[in-house]
Amino acid sequence: MASAIGTITAGGSLNSVPAPGKQTVASAYVDLRNSGWAQQYLPDLMEKEAEVFGNRTISGFLAQVGAEEAMQADQVVWSEQGQLHLSAAGVIDADGGAATGAGQVTTTDTTHTIRLGDTVVLNRSGVGTLKCYVTAVASDGTTYDCIPYTQSKMDSSATGDLTFTDGAVTGFVFGSEYTKGVAGRGESVQPAFLSFTNKPVILKDLYEVSGSDASAIGWIEVSGEDGQNGYLWYLKAAGDTVSRFADYCEMTCIEGELTADDGDGGAAATEAVLGAQSGTEGLFSAIKKRGNSIDQLNTDDTAANNLASFDLILAEFDKQGAIEENMMFLNRGTALAIDDMLASMNSYGASGTSYGVFDNSEDMALNLGFSGFRRGSYDFYKSDWKYLNDVTTRGAFSDVDGVIVPAGVSSVYDQSLGKNLKRPFLHIRYRASQTESRKMKTWITGSVGAATSSLDAMEVHHLSERCLVTQGANNFMLLTA
């Protein structure tokens, strides 16, 4: 039996527990006069605020994998190409065809493009594969009849024949066959494409400090991610608002959801309740709707099994687009599981140990991490994603382990511009024109500093209007817990 691993108990007064207040007021300043200290017992005050959390922002993911582009409309519309080859799934009636020995396939997709004279490969799960000739196609596109080349009928019981009993089948066209002197095709196949839309949402934030508090000097030197520093609390608070708003802009593009469609007549009326707040489609939503996902990649206790699960990802990518270069953004547990998986397959050094620092000297340092690897014909670049580890964001839920994003660009038809363009698979669209840019807008009102109103305060306003375009979501993979 495996021994139990250690248990971590969080401290009772972690700095991450209290949320920031809604407003910076005088009580936020350190005041030793009202702290109950006698003058002779004043503590030794350390003047600089301790940065115990390091860089607290979680933005940066989209900056690594995407681009930004202006838009003028209320929505962005793009089209993606369909598959080149013709295939259709359905249910077969082994003796339901009009001709002797023909089976009849009722398709699950009435828009299938299988035509009279096609030669198809049919597969019946657990039985095998037959090569067949299409003898008839229903005018409404719901059924087609086919006769096997290698046996007298679909449900043959002859020795060595396959018995295609009634049930689910999948098939694809591999060619066609015509006899001498007959007419050619009676119908053509039009290229298929899918059209997608997304709309930007307006994000806003506000920081306010009164004129009295803005003129006060604190006892502690503060600094923040946005470069602000000094003995003024409101400088730090204003900078924290900027950093937090930038994170909101990114998290909206990751977590955004479109409101549910009430056109089905169901009891729920999401659109009626939310009204004009129609939402936007974020990365996770796009992958769940149009992409791929794999569950519990890092929960298995053996690296070999994790590798087998990872190979399922490669097999799915083979079916979709086979984008060779991919980036993996992972939480800590999944990143370590992949490190262990790769280390178990590495035979370098004593007992398969890799020494990756200081010229691979085993006497200097041991590197147990991997930043990239190649499996099959795919290259993967691995990176930690702080958003999935931070206790104040997805790190508190542990329901998403990571995401695999294709690198490079895709070619799509932009319906606004009317031409094909190459763009990153992920890119942000923000509202802008020659006179107004809403990418990241900031303005100050009040009477503190440059006076714009009679309000005895400084108000810093932030606004952005943006959305995320997830092109080719079929090439993405969401790793769920």
C-alpha positions as CSV (number, residue, x, y, z in Angstrom):
1,M,0.0,0.0,0.0
2,A,1.3,3.4,-0.9
3,S,2.2,5.7,2.0
4,A,0.2,8.8,2.6
5,I,1.6,12.1,1.4
6,G,1.8,15.2,3.5
7,T,-1.1,17.6,4.1
8,I,-0.7,21.3,3.8
9,T,-2.6,23.5,6.3
10,A,-3.0,27.1,5.3
11,G,-2.3,29.8,7.9
12,G,-5.2,31.4,9.7
13,S,-4.4,35.0,8.7
14,L,-3.2,34.7,5.1
15,N,-3.0,38.1,3.4
16,S,-5.0,36.7,0.5
17,V,-8.1,36.3,2.7
18,P,-9.3,39.9,3.1
19,A,-10.6,41.4,-0.2
20,P,-9.5,45.0,-1.1
21,G,-11.9,47.6,0.2
22,K,-14.2,49.5,-2.2
23,Q,-12.5,52.8,-1.4
24,T,-9.2,54.1,0.0
25,V,-10.0,56.2,3.0
26,A,-8.1,57.8,5.9
27,S,-8.3,54.6,7.9
28,A,-6.1,52.8,5.4
29,Y,-3.1,54.8,6.6
30,V,-0.8,53.5,9.3
31,D,-1.3,55.8,12.3
32,L,0.9,55.0,15.3
33,R,-0.7,57.8,17.4
34,N,-4.0,55.9,17.7
35,S,-2.6,52.4,18.0
36,G,-2.4,52.4,21.8
37,W,1.4,52.6,21.9
38,A,2.9,54.8,24.6
39,Q,5.6,57.1,23.1
40,Q,8.4,55.2,24.8
41,Y,7.3,51.9,23.5
42,L,6.9,52.8,19.8
43,P,7.9,49.8,17.6
44,D,10.8,49.8,15.2
45,L,8.9,50.6,12.0
46,M,10.0,49.0,8.7
47,E,9.2,51.6,6.2
48,K,8.8,49.5,3.0
49,E,5.8,47.4,2.4
50,A,6.7,43.7,2.0
51,E,5.8,42.2,-1.4
52,V,4.8,38.8,-0.1
53,F,2.9,37.7,-3.2
54,G,5.4,38.8,-5.9
55,N,3.7,39.8,-9.1
56,R,0.0,39.5,-8.4
57,T,-1.3,40.1,-11.9
58,I,-2.5,37.1,-14.0
59,S,-2.7,38.8,-17.4
60,G,-0.2,37.9,-20.1
61,F,-1.7,34.7,-21.5
62,L,-3.3,36.3,-24.5
63,A,-0.3,38.5,-25.1
64,Q,1.7,35.3,-25.7
65,V,-0.6,33.5,-28.0
66,G,-2.7,36.2,-29.7
67,A,-2.8,39.6,-31.3
68,E,-5.0,42.7,-31.1
69,E,-6.9,44.3,-33.9
70,A,-9.4,47.2,-34.1
71,M,-13.0,46.8,-35.2
72,Q,-15.8,49.3,-35.9
73,A,-18.9,47.1,-35.9
74,D,-21.1,45.7,-33.0
75,Q,-20.0,42.2,-33.8
76,V,-17.2,40.3,-35.6
77,V,-18.1,37.6,-38.2
78,W,-15.7,35.1,-39.6
79,S,-16.0,31.9,-41.6
80,E,-14.1,28.6,-41.3
81,Q,-13.6,26.0,-43.9
82,G,-15.2,22.6,-43.6
83,Q,-13.5,19.2,-44.2
84,L,-12.5,18.4,-47.7
85,H,-13.6,14.8,-47.9
86,L,-17.1,13.5,-47.8
87,S,-18.3,11.4,-44.9
88,A,-21.6,10.6,-43.1
89,A,-22.7,8.6,-40.1
90,G,-26.0,6.8,-39.9
91,V,-27.9,3.6,-39.2
92,I,-28.0,0.7,-41.6
93,D,-30.9,-1.5,-42.5
94,A,-29.0,-4.5,-43.8
95,D,-31.6,-5.6,-46.3
96,G,-33.6,-2.4,-46.7
97,G,-32.2,-1.4,-50.1
98,A,-34.3,-1.4,-53.3
99,A,-31.8,-3.6,-55.2
100,T,-31.1,-7.3,-54.3
101,G,-28.5,-7.5,-51.6
102,A,-28.4,-3.8,-51.0
103,G,-28.5,-2.2,-47.6
104,Q,-30.0,1.1,-46.8
105,V,-28.3,3.7,-44.6
106,T,-30.4,6.4,-42.9
107,T,-28.0,9.2,-42.2
108,T,-28.0,11.3,-39.1
109,D,-27.1,14.4,-41.2
110,T,-29.5,15.3,-44.0
111,T,-26.9,17.6,-45.5
112,H,-24.6,14.7,-46.4
113,T,-23.0,14.8,-49.9
114,I,-23.0,11.1,-50.8
115,R,-24.2,10.8,-54.4
116,L,-25.3,8.1,-56.8
117,G,-22.3,6.3,-58.3
118,D,-20.0,7.0,-55.3
119,T,-17.9,4.2,-53.9
120,V,-17.9,4.3,-50.1
121,V,-16.1,2.6,-47.2
122,L,-18.6,1.5,-44.5
123,N,-17.6,0.5,-41.0
124,R,-19.8,-1.4,-38.5
125,S,-18.3,-1.2,-35.0
126,G,-17.3,-4.6,-33.8
127,V,-17.9,-6.2,-37.2
128,G,-15.5,-4.7,-39.8
129,T,-15.3,-2.7,-43.0
130,L,-17.0,-3.2,-46.4
131,K,-16.3,-1.4,-49.7
132,C,-19.6,-0.6,-51.3
133,Y,-21.2,1.0,-54.4
134,V,-24.0,3.5,-54.0
135,T,-27.0,2.5,-56.1
136,A,-29.6,5.0,-55.0
137,V,-29.9,8.2,-53.0
138,A,-33.2,9.5,-51.6
139,S,-34.4,12.9,-53.0
140,D,-34.6,14.3,-49.5
141,G,-31.1,13.2,-48.6
142,T,-32.1,11.0,-45.7
143,T,-31.1,7.6,-47.1
144,Y,-28.8,6.0,-49.6
145,D,-28.6,2.4,-50.8
146,C,-25.3,0.5,-51.3
147,I,-24.2,-2.9,-52.3
148,P,-20.9,-4.5,-51.1
149,Y,-18.2,-5.3,-53.7
150,T,-16.9,-8.4,-51.9
151,Q,-20.0,-10.3,-50.9
152,S,-23.5,-10.9,-52.2
153,K,-25.4,-8.9,-49.6
154,M,-24.8,-6.8,-46.5
155,D,-26.1,-9.4,-44.0
156,S,-24.5,-12.3,-45.7
157,S,-24.1,-15.5,-43.6
158,A,-21.6,-17.1,-46.0
159,T,-18.3,-18.3,-44.6
160,G,-15.7,-15.5,-44.5
161,D,-18.3,-12.8,-45.2
162,L,-19.1,-10.0,-42.9
163,T,-22.5,-9.8,-41.4
164,F,-23.7,-6.1,-41.3
165,T,-26.7,-6.4,-39.1
166,D,-28.9,-3.4,-38.4
167,G,-27.1,-0.8,-36.4
168,A,-24.9,2.3,-36.4
169,V,-22.4,2.7,-39.2
170,T,-19.9,5.3,-40.4
171,G,-18.7,5.8,-43.9
172,F,-16.8,8.0,-46.3
173,V,-16.5,8.4,-50.1
174,F,-13.3,7.1,-51.6
175,G,-14.1,7.5,-55.3
176,S,-16.8,6.7,-57.9
177,E,-17.4,4.2,-60.7
178,Y,-19.4,4.4,-64.0
179,T,-19.9,2.0,-66.9
180,K,-19.2,2.9,-70.5
181,G,-21.5,5.3,-72.3
182,V,-23.6,6.5,-69.4
183,A,-24.2,10.1,-68.4
184,G,-22.0,11.8,-65.9
185,R,-22.8,13.3,-62.5
186,G,-26.2,14.8,-62.1
187,E,-25.3,17.1,-59.1
188,S,-22.3,18.9,-57.8
189,V,-20.9,19.3,-54.3
190,Q,-20.5,22.8,-53.0
191,P,-17.7,23.7,-50.5
192,A,-19.0,23.8,-47.0
193,F,-18.0,26.4,-44.4
194,L,-19.1,27.5,-41.0
195,S,-19.8,31.1,-40.0
196,F,-19.2,32.3,-36.4
197,T,-19.9,35.5,-34.6
198,N,-18.9,37.2,-31.4
199,K,-19.6,40.6,-29.9
200,P,-17.5,42.9,-27.7
201,V,-18.6,43.7,-24.2
202,I,-18.0,47.0,-22.4
203,L,-15.9,46.8,-19.2
204,K,-15.7,49.6,-16.7
205,D,-13.9,50.3,-13.5
206,L,-13.4,53.3,-11.2
207,Y,-10.9,54.4,-8.5
208,E,-11.8,57.3,-6.2
209,V,-9.8,59.1,-3.5
210,S,-10.8,62.3,-1.7
211,G,-8.8,65.4,-1.8
212,S,-7.8,65.1,1.9
213,D,-6.6,61.6,1.6
214,A,-4.7,62.4,-1.6
215,S,-2.8,65.1,0.2
216,A,-1.8,62.8,3.2
217,I,1.6,61.1,3.4
218,G,1.7,57.6,4.7
219,W,4.3,56.1,7.0
220,I,5.1,53.1,4.8
221,E,6.7,53.2,1.3
222,V,4.5,51.3,-1.1
223,S,5.0,49.9,-4.6
224,G,3.0,48.0,-7.1
225,E,2.9,46.1,-10.3
226,D,2.1,49.1,-12.4
227,G,5.3,50.9,-11.4
228,Q,3.8,53.2,-8.7
229,N,5.8,53.9,-5.5
230,G,6.2,56.4,-2.8
231,Y,4.7,57.2,0.6
232,L,1.2,57.8,-0.7
233,W,-1.4,55.0,-0.4
234,Y,-3.6,56.3,-3.1
235,L,-0.8,55.9,-5.7
236,K,-0.7,52.2,-4.9
237,A,-4.5,51.9,-4.8
238,A,-4.8,53.6,-8.2
239,G,-2.1,51.4,-9.7
240,D,-3.8,48.3,-8.3
241,T,-7.0,49.3,-9.9
242,V,-5.3,49.6,-13.3
243,S,-3.7,46.1,-12.8
244,R,-6.9,44.6,-11.7
245,F,-8.8,46.1,-14.6
246,A,-6.3,44.8,-17.1
247,D,-6.8,41.3,-15.5
248,Y,-10.5,41.7,-15.9
249,C,-10.1,42.5,-19.6
250,E,-8.2,39.3,-20.1
251,M,-10.4,37.1,-17.8
252,T,-13.5,38.3,-19.7
253,C,-11.9,37.0,-22.9
254,I,-11.2,33.7,-21.2
255,E,-14.3,33.1,-19.1
256,G,-17.0,35.1,-21.1
257,E,-20.3,33.4,-22.0
258,L,-23.0,34.3,-24.4
259,T,-26.5,34.4,-22.9
260,A,-28.6,31.3,-23.5
261,D,-31.0,31.3,-26.5
262,D,-34.6,31.3,-25.4
263,G,-35.9,30.5,-28.9
264,D,-36.6,26.8,-27.9
265,G,-39.7,27.7,-25.9
266,G,-38.2,26.4,-22.7
267,A,-39.1,27.5,-19.2
268,A,-35.9,29.4,-18.7
269,A,-35.8,33.0,-20.0
270,T,-32.1,34.0,-19.7
271,E,-32.3,36.6,-22.4
272,A,-35.4,38.2,-20.9
273,V,-33.8,38.4,-17.5
274,L,-30.4,39.8,-18.6
275,G,-31.9,42.1,-21.2
276,A,-29.2,43.9,-23.2
277,Q,-26.4,42.1,-21.3
278,S,-25.9,39.4,-24.0
279,G,-22.4,38.4,-23.0
280,T,-19.4,37.4,-25.1
281,E,-17.9,34.1,-26.0
282,G,-14.6,33.5,-24.2
283,L,-11.9,30.9,-24.8
284,F,-13.2,28.2,-22.5
285,S,-16.7,28.6,-23.9
286,A,-15.5,28.4,-27.5
287,I,-13.5,25.2,-26.8
288,K,-16.4,23.5,-25.0
289,K,-18.7,24.3,-27.9
290,R,-16.5,23.8,-30.9
291,G,-13.2,22.2,-29.6
292,N,-12.0,19.2,-27.8
293,S,-11.5,18.3,-24.1
294,I,-9.8,15.5,-22.2
295,D,-10.7,14.7,-18.6
296,Q,-8.3,14.0,-15.7
297,L,-5.0,13.8,-17.6
298,N,-2.9,14.2,-14.4
299,T,-4.8,12.0,-11.9
300,D,-3.4,8.7,-12.9
301,D,-0.6,7.4,-10.7
302,T,1.6,6.0,-13.5
303,A,3.5,8.1,-16.1
304,A,2.9,5.4,-18.7
305,N,-0.8,5.7,-18.4
306,N,-0.5,9.5,-18.6
307,L,1.5,9.1,-21.8
308,A,-1.3,6.8,-23.2
309,S,-3.8,9.5,-22.4
310,F,-1.6,12.1,-24.0
311,D,-1.5,10.0,-27.1
312,L,-5.3,10.3,-27.3
313,I,-4.8,14.0,-27.7
314,L,-2.4,13.4,-30.6
315,A,-4.9,11.1,-32.2
316,E,-7.7,13.7,-32.0
317,F,-5.4,16.4,-33.4
318,D,-4.7,14.1,-36.3
319,K,-8.4,14.1,-37.0
320,Q,-8.8,17.9,-36.8
321,G,-6.0,20.0,-38.3
322,A,-2.6,18.4,-37.3
323,I,-1.1,21.8,-36.3
324,E,2.5,20.8,-35.6
325,E,3.4,23.4,-33.0
326,N,1.3,23.8,-29.9
327,M,1.6,25.7,-26.6
328,M,0.5,24.1,-23.3
329,F,-0.6,26.4,-20.5
330,L,-1.0,24.3,-17.4
331,N,-1.7,24.4,-13.6
332,R,1.0,23.1,-11.3
333,G,-0.3,19.5,-10.9
334,T,-0.6,18.9,-14.6
335,A,2.8,20.5,-15.3
336,L,4.4,18.2,-12.8
337,A,2.6,15.1,-14.1
338,I,3.8,15.8,-17.6
339,D,7.4,16.3,-16.3
340,D,7.1,12.9,-14.6
341,M,5.7,11.4,-17.8
342,L,8.6,12.7,-19.8
343,A,11.2,11.8,-17.2
344,S,10.0,8.2,-17.2
345,M,10.6,8.0,-20.9
346,N,14.1,9.5,-20.8
347,S,17.1,7.1,-20.6
348,Y,19.9,9.7,-20.2
349,G,22.3,9.3,-17.3
350,A,22.4,7.0,-14.4
351,S,19.0,5.2,-13.9
352,G,17.4,7.5,-16.4
353,T,18.2,10.7,-14.5
354,S,18.6,13.9,-16.5
355,Y,21.0,16.6,-15.3
356,G,19.9,19.7,-17.2
357,V,21.8,22.5,-15.5
358,F,25.5,23.4,-15.6
359,D,26.5,21.2,-18.6
360,N,24.5,18.3,-17.4
361,S,26.8,17.7,-14.5
362,E,25.3,15.4,-11.9
363,D,27.5,17.0,-9.2
364,M,26.1,20.5,-9.7
365,A,22.3,20.5,-10.1
366,L,19.3,18.4,-11.0
367,N,16.7,19.7,-13.5
368,L,13.4,17.8,-13.1
369,G,11.4,20.1,-15.4
370,F,10.8,20.2,-19.1
371,S,9.9,23.3,-21.1
372,G,9.2,21.5,-24.4
373,F,9.1,18.1,-26.1
374,R,8.2,16.3,-29.3
375,R,5.8,13.4,-29.6
376,G,5.0,11.9,-32.9
377,S,5.0,14.8,-35.4
378,Y,3.9,17.4,-32.8
379,D,6.0,19.9,-30.9
380,F,4.7,21.1,-27.5
381,Y,6.0,24.1,-25.6
382,K,5.0,23.9,-21.9
383,S,4.4,26.8,-19.7
384,D,2.8,27.4,-16.2
385,W,-0.4,29.5,-16.3
386,K,-0.7,31.6,-13.2
387,Y,-4.4,32.1,-13.7
388,L,-4.9,28.3,-13.0
389,N,-2.7,28.4,-9.8
390,D,-3.7,31.7,-8.2
391,V,-6.0,31.1,-5.2
392,T,-8.1,34.1,-6.0
393,T,-8.9,32.9,-9.6
394,R,-9.1,29.4,-11.1
395,G,-6.6,28.1,-8.5
396,A,-9.5,28.0,-6.0
397,F,-11.6,25.7,-8.2
398,S,-9.2,23.2,-9.7
399,D,-11.7,22.2,-12.4
400,V,-9.5,23.2,-15.3
401,D,-6.0,21.7,-15.6
402,G,-4.8,23.5,-18.6
403,V,-5.3,24.3,-22.3
404,I,-3.4,23.4,-25.5
405,V,-3.4,26.2,-28.0
406,P,-2.1,25.9,-31.6
407,A,0.8,28.2,-32.4
408,G,1.0,30.2,-35.7
409,V,-1.8,31.6,-37.8
410,S,-4.8,30.3,-39.7
411,S,-6.3,31.5,-43.0
412,V,-9.9,32.6,-42.8
413,Y,-12.4,34.6,-44.8
414,D,-13.2,37.9,-43.1
415,Q,-16.7,38.9,-44.1
416,S,-16.2,42.5,-43.0
417,L,-13.2,43.0,-45.4
418,G,-14.4,40.5,-48.0
419,K,-11.1,38.6,-48.4
420,N,-9.0,35.9,-46.9
421,L,-6.6,36.9,-44.1
422,K,-4.0,35.1,-42.0
423,R,-4.5,35.7,-38.3
424,P,-3.5,34.0,-35.1
425,F,-5.9,31.4,-33.9
426,L,-6.6,33.6,-30.9
427,H,-6.8,37.4,-31.3
428,I,-8.6,40.2,-29.5
429,R,-10.9,42.6,-31.3
430,Y,-11.5,46.0,-29.7
431,R,-13.7,48.9,-30.7
432,A,-11.8,51.8,-32.3
433,S,-12.1,54.4,-35.0
434,Q,-10.1,57.4,-36.2
435,T,-11.5,59.6,-33.4
436,E,-12.1,57.1,-30.5
437,S,-10.2,54.1,-29.3
438,R,-11.8,51.9,-26.6
439,K,-8.9,49.4,-26.3
440,M,-7.9,50.6,-22.9
441,K,-9.4,54.1,-22.1
442,T,-8.6,56.1,-19.0
443,W,-9.7,59.6,-17.9
444,I,-9.7,61.6,-14.7
445,T,-12.5,63.7,-13.2
446,G,-12.9,65.7,-10.0
447,S,-11.0,68.7,-8.4
448,V,-7.8,66.9,-7.3
449,G,-5.0,67.8,-9.7
450,A,-6.5,69.2,-12.9
451,A,-10.0,70.3,-11.9
452,T,-12.9,69.2,-14.1
453,S,-15.7,69.4,-11.6
454,S,-16.6,70.6,-8.1
455,L,-16.2,67.1,-6.6
456,D,-13.6,67.2,-3.8
457,A,-12.0,63.9,-5.0
458,M,-10.1,62.4,-7.8
459,E,-12.0,59.8,-9.9
460,V,-10.0,57.6,-12.3
461,H,-12.2,55.9,-14.9
462,H,-11.3,52.9,-16.9
463,L,-13.1,51.5,-19.9
464,S,-12.6,48.9,-22.6
465,E,-14.8,47.3,-25.2
466,R,-13.4,44.0,-26.6
467,C,-14.0,40.4,-27.5
468,L,-12.0,37.3,-28.3
469,V,-12.0,35.6,-31.6
470,T,-11.2,31.9,-31.3
471,Q,-10.6,30.6,-34.8
472,G,-10.3,26.9,-35.5
473,A,-11.4,25.9,-32.0
474,N,-11.3,22.3,-33.3
475,N,-7.5,22.5,-33.0
476,F,-7.7,23.4,-29.2
477,M,-7.8,21.0,-26.3
478,L,-9.2,21.8,-22.8
479,L,-7.7,19.8,-20.0
480,T,-10.4,19.3,-17.3
481,A,-10.1,18.0,-13.8
